[in-house]
Amino acid sequence: MTAANGEVIRLPTPAAMAAEAAGRIAAIAEAAVADHGYFAWALSGGNTPVATYRMLAQSPWRERIDWGRTHVFFADERFVPHDHADSNYRLAEETLLSHVPIPAQNVHPTPITTPEASAEAYERSVLDFFAPQPPRFDLVTLGMGPDGHTASLFPGMDDVGGGLVAAVHNSPKPPPLRLTMTYRLLNEARHVLFLVSGADKAALLEQIAANADTPLPAGKVVLSERPVVWLAHLSG
Ligand SMILES: O=C1O[C@H](COP(=O)(O)O)[C@@H](O)[C@H](O)[C@H]1O
């Protein structure tokens, strides 16, 4: 199946999806390090990627990734302290980052001060990381909520400003305050991998597959060089 913005690969079980994702992430990391000496990855939170993160922390995937050359950023973050149960940073730290030899300075959590100041500061750190090149992640891994949101870009949130990172107020999914990378930044990535799990998301994926002009945020992530890849386990 193809989606208007990419290729859809259906997997029979959550474990199969995690293994497929881990293999693809490791391959992209290897290619990025071979090409330009580092692997810049913007990852997501939510429930779906947990199995993949746990798998990446184990052999053989753990050894395939050069963690010393890997830099981890956050495609979105809930505006809570980093030790809060809702924090995407905490999730990534507990399930993956604390189990692999990634240097502390290679993990780039969002600052949590005030929403606008944090968005501005995070945008600055993304720009500084890639300078003098324009910001371009080797990989962005994203999820899709049952309303079609991705990162913290929600349906109806049409104006996220012209920046690379935006503060989100009144998110329909708690917590209400969030930070998110915008389409402008996400769509510059070399690779985008969606991890989608749950029967409640099957119809949404059909909608995105059928409609190039979908208003659903997840369908608006489009790359110029290659299709977005959707790994989907949609049966219950
Ligand atoms: O709130 C969020 O939700 C999305 C989707 O999560 P999932 O549990 O349905 O996979 C996630 O991608 C995003 O990072 C997170 O902040």
The ligand as an SDF file (V2000), in Angstrom:
LIG
                    3D

 16 16  0  0  0  0  0  0  0  0999 V2000
    1.3570   12.9900   22.5820 O   0  0  0  0  0  0  0  0  0  0  0  0
    2.0140   12.4130   21.7300 C   0  0  0  0  0  0  0  0  0  0  0  0
    1.4030   11.5220   20.9100 O   0  0  0  0  0  0  0  0  0  0  0  0
    1.9830   11.0820   19.6740 C   0  0  0  0  0  0  0  0  0  0  0  0
    1.3370    9.7360   19.3250 C   0  0  0  0  0  0  0  0  0  0  0  0
    1.5270    8.8320   20.4000 O   0  0  0  0  0  0  0  0  0  0  0  0
    1.0620    7.3200   20.3600 P   0  0  0  0  0  0  0  0  0  0  0  0
    1.0560    6.8820   21.7910 O   0  0  0  0  0  0  0  0  0  0  0  0
   -0.3120    7.2920   19.7540 O   0  0  0  0  0  0  0  0  0  0  0  0
    2.0650    6.5930   19.5530 O   0  0  0  0  0  0  0  0  0  0  0  0
    3.4870   11.0080   19.7930 C   0  0  0  0  0  0  0  0  0  0  0  0
    4.0530   10.7000   18.5350 O   0  0  0  0  0  0  0  0  0  0  0  0
    4.0340   12.3350   20.3370 C   0  0  0  0  0  0  0  0  0  0  0  0
    5.4320   12.3320   20.4040 O   0  0  0  0  0  0  0  0  0  0  0  0
    3.4760   12.5400   21.7200 C   0  0  0  0  0  0  0  0  0  0  0  0
    3.9190   13.7330   22.3240 O   0  0  0  0  0  0  0  0  0  0  0  0
  1  2  2  0
  2  3  1  0
  2 15  1  0
  3  4  1  0
  4  5  1  0
  4 11  1  0
  5  6  1  0
  6  7  1  0
  7  8  2  0
  7  9  1  0
  7 10  1  0
 11 12  1  0
 11 13  1  0
 13 14  1  0
 13 15  1  0
 15 16  1  0
M  END
$$$$
